[in-house]
Structure formats: structure tokens, C-alpha cells
């Protein structure tokens, strides 16, 4: 199949795949009607008030939260910015955080849609984040002498192996990148092996280490901690299908020893909120939904965080954190927000998306590994019963977090030099 698409050409293949992409958008709109709006932007019909902005593409919520300090840095340096995203949820957060900034969806990656987008925006540079490489957009930018930067770049060994198999399709794209700000040396080496010129690669660090806890969030944490009194809080963040069942199994067992414990459950995707709520209700647990506005009462056992953009708040309240996407082969999610608060971290072993960070945590014995519900219960009970151990591993994680700050300044400087 890879060889077929290589002979066919990426651009032609994308046109053939376009109907499936549109069907996918329509299918997602069945659960989230916002996907049915602003379709013209998906075809490159975008407008901007900014004069020759830097386009910063934040695929969804996680990338946007990481990019916020970088976007702020550009705006403070009087550089116009146009922010793009793939999802309605990401769009809503962008418009809330930067109401005056120019914003649109990024077009589907065909030659004509990308060309229309570039012509209408006329950017000084295009910034992509983490793994979001769009070959037709990159090629179109190259033809128009517009630098394309991949910032906060990550590339797992598994993903690199997949791209190696598709080398004939993506080789030109890697060569056309003007700058790759890799999160660590292993990732930098993988990009070089794929074909990015070594002179265009820098080990710039991870933008997420520069996460700032807003004063308003700190105030919210302090306020809610008073309401929670001495309750032990387990925050399970960015969870996926198959994980919530294990989490609830472990938590129900934990309640027999720690009846005052509170579980804050934060599903990764908005579309799954109701399904997870049903799982909790089937257990007969006392639940409060964040969206209901109801208070957390002494009898509340589970807070379902059916909101977006509040992960810092939930980790700020945690006594123990679980990082989701790690008990299944999803590759794990960002542990850095929990690290910023010095919260002891627990995780499954499928963490290839953030392998370098987790390796460093492991070397410092600042993460506890989980395999199943039984191990999850035993580990959580141990950390809640021995607070001195929890404080020690949380402090190790927080020190590691502090040591790696500065990626925003390095990447902002690199893009400014290109433009």
C-alpha cells in the first residue's frame, strides 16, 4: 500500500482520500455539531486582518496549551499571528484565550486548498507543532519562499519506523523543513535519519516545560482545596476508552480503605464525556459533573471533569496523579502539568509519545508504573498512606521540571531569525 501511494504521489493520493476525510468530518459532527460549521475554511477560504502573520498551527487542545507562551511571545514582540487548529474544541479555546488574534481552521492538505490558504494569508512563516506535518502545505510554502518550522517536535521510534516505510512519500517534505526544534537528542537523531538536514535541527527542549500556572488558576486551586478540606484527591487525566474501567475498579476498591477519597476523572475527548458519565453511574458512585455547576459535597466520590482547558486546575488539586493514554497502546500523554505542581505521578508503561521525559522520571524514581487495576489500587493506597514517599517523588518531578525550562525563548528566537 505504501509503495502504491509512493508511485501515485502524495498529492494525488490526497485527492483520492478527500471523500473519506469529508465523511470523517461529517461522522464527527454527529457527536459534535460544531464540526458542521465553517466548512469553507477546510477548503482554504480563510480571511485574516493581520498583515503577513506567522501562522501557528495547534492541531487541538494539547498543542494549543503548549503553544500559549510561544504565541504570547510573538504578540509581545509585535509579530502578527494567525492561529489555526483542526477541531472545534481547539477553536473555542483559541478564541477565548486570544480574542483579538486572527484564527481559522487549517485546510485539508490538498495542493489547491493549501495554495488558496497560503495566497489568502500570505504568511511570513508557518509554525507546525509536535507531529503535525502537512506535506502539501510545506511544499506550497517552499515554492513561495516561506519558511516552515516544526516546533516542540517529537518522533517516537514507532512513528519513525512508520515514516521509514513511507520514505518515498515524505522524503521531500523532511528536506523542505527550514527548522526543527526537537524535544531531545534522540528525537533530533530520528528526524535527521528521516532526511531533515542536520543544519536545520536543534535540540530546543519541550515547550510544555514552560507552562505557566496563571494566578487565576492558583486562586481557584486554593479556593477548592479549602472546600475539599483534608480529602485525598486522585486526578486521572487524559483518559481513553478502556482505561476508565480499570480506574473505577481500582478506585472502588480504594474506597474501602480510604472512604473519604475523591476521584477527578478527566476524559481526553469531549465526545466521550457522556459515555464515561454512564460508566460512573452504573457503578452507583456519587458523581458531580463539572458542567453542572453543582458543588463537591462530602458524599461526592467522583468529579467528572467534562470541561476543556482546566487540566492545570485538576492536577493542582491532586494528591496523586495518573497520566492517561498509558495503560493502552496510545503512547501516553504529557506529565508536565502534574510535574509543575510536584504531584506524585503514576502511569502505565505505554509512554512512547513522551519517552524521554518518562525515562528521566524513572531514573529519579519519580514515577510509579502501573499494569492493571490491582496494581493501580496498591500503588495509590501506598502513596496515600505514606505521604512522605509521595512528597519525595513529587519533589523530584518538580525539580526535573524546573531544570528544563527555556524552550519557548529558544524556539521563538529561531523563528524570528528566519523571518
C-alpha positions in Angstrom: 0.0 0.0 0.0 2.8 2.4 0.9 4.6 1.6 -2.4 1.3 2.2 -4.3 0.9 5.7 -2.8 4.5 6.4 -3.4 4.1 5.7 -7.1 0.8 7.5 -7.2 2.2 10.6 -5.5 1.1 12.1 -2.2 -0.9 14.9 -3.7 -3.0 12.7 -6.0 -3.5 10.2 -3.2 -4.8 13.0 -1.0 -7.4 13.9 -3.6 -8.5 10.3 -3.7 -8.7 10.3 0.1 -10.6 13.6 0.2 -14.1 12.0 0.2 -13.1 9.8 3.2 -11.8 12.9 5.0 -15.1 14.7 4.5 -17.1 11.7 5.6 -14.9 11.6 8.7 -15.7 15.2 9.5 -19.4 14.6 9.0 -19.2 11.5 11.2 -17.6 13.5 14.0 -20.3 16.2 13.6 -22.9 13.6 14.6 -21.4 13.8 18.1 -20.2 17.4 17.9 -22.4 19.6 15.6 -19.7 22.3 15.6 -17.9 20.2 13.0 -20.6 21.1 10.5 -19.8 24.8 10.7 -17.1 26.9 8.9 -16.5 24.2 6.2 -15.2 26.8 3.8 -12.1 27.2 5.9 -11.4 23.4 5.4 -11.1 24.3 1.7 -8.7 27.2 2.2 -11.3 30.0 2.1 -9.9 31.9 5.1 -9.6 35.6 5.9 -7.2 37.5 8.2 -6.9 41.0 9.4 -3.2 40.5 10.2 -0.6 41.7 7.7 1.8 38.9 6.8 1.4 37.0 10.1 3.2 34.0 11.4 0.9 31.0 11.1 0.9 28.9 14.2 -0.9 25.6 13.8 -2.2 24.0 17.0 -3.9 20.7 16.0 -6.0 20.5 19.1 -6.2 21.4 22.8 -2.9 19.9 23.9 -0.8 21.6 21.3 -2.6 24.9 21.9 -1.9 24.8 25.7 1.8 24.1 25.0 1.9 26.9 22.4 0.3 29.6 24.5 3.6 31.0 25.9 5.0 31.0 22.4 2.0 32.8 20.9 2.3 35.3 23.7 6.0 35.8 22.9 5.3 36.6 19.3 2.5 39.0 20.2 4.7 40.8 22.7 7.4 41.2 20.0 4.8 42.9 17.8 4.7 39.9 15.4 1.3 39.3 13.8 -0.1 35.8 14.4 -2.7 33.7 12.7 -3.6 30.6 14.7 -5.1 27.5 13.1 -6.5 24.3 14.5 -8.3 21.1 13.4 -11.0 20.8 16.0 -14.0 22.9 17.2 -12.8 22.4 20.8 -9.4 23.8 19.9 -11.0 26.7 18.1 -13.1 27.7 21.1 -10.1 27.7 23.4 -8.1 29.8 20.9 -10.8 32.4 20.6 -11.3 32.5 24.3 -7.6 32.9 25.2 -6.7 35.3 22.3 -9.9 37.0 21.2 -8.1 39.6 19.2 -5.9 37.1 17.3 -6.6 36.1 13.7 -7.8 32.5 13.6 -9.2 29.7 11.3 -9.2 26.0 10.7 -6.3 24.7 8.7 -7.4 23.5 5.3 -7.4 19.8 4.3 -4.0 19.0 2.9 -4.5 19.1 -0.9 -2.4 21.2 -3.3 -5.2 23.5 -4.3 -6.6 24.1 -0.7 -3.1 24.7 0.6 -2.3 27.1 -2.2 -5.5 29.0 -1.6 -4.8 29.2 2.2 -1.2 30.5 1.6 -2.3 33.0 -1.0 -5.0 34.5 1.3 -2.9 34.5 4.5 0.4 35.4 2.8 2.4 34.3 6.0 5.9 35.3 6.9 6.4 31.8 8.3 4.4 28.7 9.1 4.9 27.0 12.5 3.7 23.4 13.0 3.8 21.7 16.3 4.9 18.3 17.6 4.0 15.8 14.8 1.7 17.8 12.6 3.5 17.7 9.2 1.4 18.6 6.2 3.3 17.8 3.0 1.2 19.8 0.5 1.3 22.9 2.8 5.0 22.5 3.3 5.6 22.2 -0.4 3.4 25.2 -1.2 5.2 27.3 1.4 8.6 26.2 -0.1 7.5 27.3 -3.6 6.6 30.7 -2.1 9.9 31.1 -0.1 8.0 30.8 3.2 10.0 29.1 6.0 8.2 26.2 7.7 9.2 25.3 11.2 8.3 22.2 13.2 8.5 23.2 16.9 8.3 21.1 20.0 9.0 18.3 17.6 8.5 14.7 18.7 9.1 11.5 16.9 8.7 8.1 18.7 10.7 5.1 17.5 7.5 3.6 16.3 6.5 6.6 14.3 10.0 6.9 12.8 9.8 3.3 11.7 6.4 4.0 10.0 7.8 7.1 8.2 10.8 5.0 7.1 8.5 2.6 5.3 6.9 5.6 3.6 10.2 7.3 2.8 9.3 7.7 -0.9 6.3 9.7 0.1 7.7 12.0 2.8 11.4 12.4 1.9 10.8 15.7 0.1 8.8 17.1 3.0 11.5 16.5 5.5 14.1 18.1 3.3 11.9 21.2 2.9 11.6 22.0 6.6 13.5 25.2 7.5 13.9 24.4 11.2 13.1 21.5 13.5 13.1 22.3 17.3 13.3 18.8 18.7 12.4 18.0 22.3 15.5 15.9 22.9 18.6 14.4 21.2 17.0 11.0 20.4 14.2 12.8 18.6 16.6 15.0 16.7 18.6 12.0 15.5 15.3 10.4 14.2 14.5 13.5 12.2 18.0 13.6 10.7 17.7 9.9 9.8 14.4 10.6 8.0 16.1 13.3 5.9 15.8 16.7 7.7 19.2 18.5 7.0 21.3 18.4 10.2 21.9 22.1 10.0 18.1 22.7 10.3 17.8 20.7 13.5 18.2 22.0 17.1 17.6 20.2 20.4 15.4 23.1 21.7 13.6 21.3 24.5 9.9 20.9 25.3 7.5 23.9 25.3 5.4 22.2 27.9 8.2 22.7 30.4 7.5 26.4 30.1 3.9 26.0 31.2 2.9 28.9 33.5 0.3 28.4 36.2 -1.9 31.5 35.9 -2.6 33.4 39.1 -6.3 32.8 38.5 -5.7 29.1 38.4 -3.7 29.3 41.6 -6.5 31.1 43.3 -9.0 28.5 42.0 -6.8 25.7 43.4 -6.6 27.4 46.8 -10.3 28.0 46.9 -11.3 24.5 46.0 -8.7 23.0 48.4 -10.5 24.8 51.2 -13.7 23.2 50.2 -12.1 19.8 49.9 -10.6 20.1 53.4 -8.4 17.1 54.1 -9.7 14.9 51.3 -7.2 12.8 49.3 -7.6 13.5 45.6 -6.7 11.3 42.7 -6.6 13.0 39.4 -6.8 10.7 36.4 -6.0 13.0 33.4 -6.5 12.5 29.6 -8.0 9.0 29.9 -9.1 6.9 27.0 -11.6 4.1 26.3 -10.5 1.0 28.2 -8.8 3.0 31.0 -11.8 4.3 32.9 -13.0 0.8 33.7 -9.6 0.0 35.3 -9.5 3.3 37.1 -13.0 2.9 38.5 -12.2 -0.7 39.6 -9.1 0.5 41.5 -10.9 3.5 43.0 -13.9 1.4 44.2 -11.5 -0.9 46.0 -9.6 2.1 47.4 -12.8 3.5 48.9 -12.9 0.5 51.3 -9.7 1.8 53.0 -10.0 5.5 52.1 -13.7 6.2 52.1 -13.0 10.0 52.0 -11.0 9.8 48.8 -12.2 11.8 45.7 -11.5 10.8 42.1 -11.3 13.6 39.5 -11.7 11.8 36.2 -10.7 13.8 33.0 -11.5 12.0 29.7 -9.3 13.1 26.9 -12.0 13.7 24.3 -15.2 15.8 24.7 -17.1 13.3 22.6 -16.7 10.6 25.4 -18.0 12.7 28.4 -21.4 11.1 28.4 -20.2 7.6 27.9 -17.8 8.0 30.9 -20.6 9.5 33.0 -22.7 6.4 32.2 -19.9 4.2 33.4 -19.7 6.0 36.7 -23.4 6.0 37.2 -23.5 2.2 36.5 -21.2 1.8 39.5 -23.6 3.6 41.8 -20.9 6.1 42.7 -21.9 9.6 43.8 -20.8 11.8 40.9 -20.8 15.6 40.2 -20.2 16.8 36.7 -18.1 20.0 36.3 -20.5 21.3 33.7 -23.5 21.1 36.2 -22.0 23.8 38.4 -23.0 21.8 41.4 -20.6 21.8 44.4 -18.5 19.0 45.5 -20.1 17.7 48.7 -18.6 15.4 51.4 -20.5 12.5 49.9 -19.2 13.2 46.3 -16.9 10.3 45.2 -16.2 11.3 41.6 -15.9 14.6 39.9 -16.3 14.2 36.2 -14.3 17.0 34.6 -16.4 17.4 31.5 -14.7 20.6 30.6 -11.8 21.6 28.5 -8.6 23.6 29.2 -8.7 23.1 33.0 -6.1 20.3 33.4 -3.8 22.6 35.4 -6.6 23.1 38.0 -7.2 19.3 38.3 -3.5 18.5 38.7 -3.2 21.4 41.2 -5.8 19.7 43.4 -4.3 16.2 43.2 -2.7 14.3 45.9 -1.7 11.6 43.3 -1.9 11.9 39.6 -2.4 9.3 36.9 -1.4 10.1 33.3 -3.8 8.6 30.8 -3.3 7.0 27.4 -0.6 4.8 29.0 -2.5 1.7 30.0 -3.4 1.2 26.4 -1.1 1.5 23.3 -1.9 5.1 22.8 1.6 6.3 23.8 0.8 8.3 26.9 0.2 12.0 27.5 2.1 14.9 28.8 3.1 14.5 32.5 4.5 18.1 32.8 1.5 19.8 34.2 1.4 17.3 37.1 5.2 17.8 37.5 4.8 21.6 37.7 2.7 21.1 40.9 5.1 18.5 42.4 2.3 15.8 42.3 3.5 12.2 42.6 2.9 10.6 39.1 1.6 7.2 38.3 1.4 5.8 34.7 1.0 2.8 32.6 4.1 1.7 30.6 2.9 2.8 27.1 4.5 6.2 27.1 6.4 6.3 23.8 5.0 9.7 22.9 6.9 11.2 25.9 9.6 8.6 26.4 12.5 10.9 27.2 10.5 12.7 30.0 9.4 9.4 31.5 12.9 7.9 31.3 14.2 10.9 33.3 11.4 10.5 35.8 12.1 6.8 36.1 15.8 7.4 36.6 14.9 9.7 39.5 12.4 7.1 40.8 9.8 9.9 40.4 7.1 7.8 38.7 5.3 4.7 39.8 4.5 2.2 37.0 1.1 0.5 36.7 0.0 -2.5 34.8 -3.6 -3.3 35.9 -6.4 -2.3 38.3 -4.9 -4.3 41.1 -1.5 -2.6 40.8 -3.2 0.8 40.5 -5.1 0.3 43.7 -2.0 -0.9 45.6 0.2 2.0 44.3 -2.4 4.6 45.1 -3.1 3.2 48.6 0.6 3.2 49.3 1.1 6.8 48.2 -1.9 8.0 50.2 -0.8 6.0 53.3 2.8 7.2 53.2 2.7 10.9 52.4 6.5 11.3 52.9 7.1 9.0 50.0 4.5 10.8 47.9 6.1 14.2 48.7 9.6 12.9 47.9 8.8 11.6 44.4 6.6 14.7 43.7 9.5 17.0 44.6 11.9 15.0 42.3 9.5 15.5 39.4 9.1 19.2 40.2 12.9 19.7 40.3 13.2 18.0 36.9 10.5 20.2 35.5 12.3 23.4 36.7 15.6 22.2 35.2 14.3 22.1 31.6 12.6 25.5 31.3 13.5 27.9 28.5 12.3 26.1 25.3 9.9 28.9 24.4 12.7 31.5 24.3 14.9 29.3 22.1 12.2 28.4 19.6 10.8 32.0 19.4 14.4 33.2 18.7 14.9 30.6 16.0 11.7 31.6 14.1 12.4 35.3 14.5 15.8 34.8 12.9 14.2 33.0 9.9 11.7 35.8 9.3 
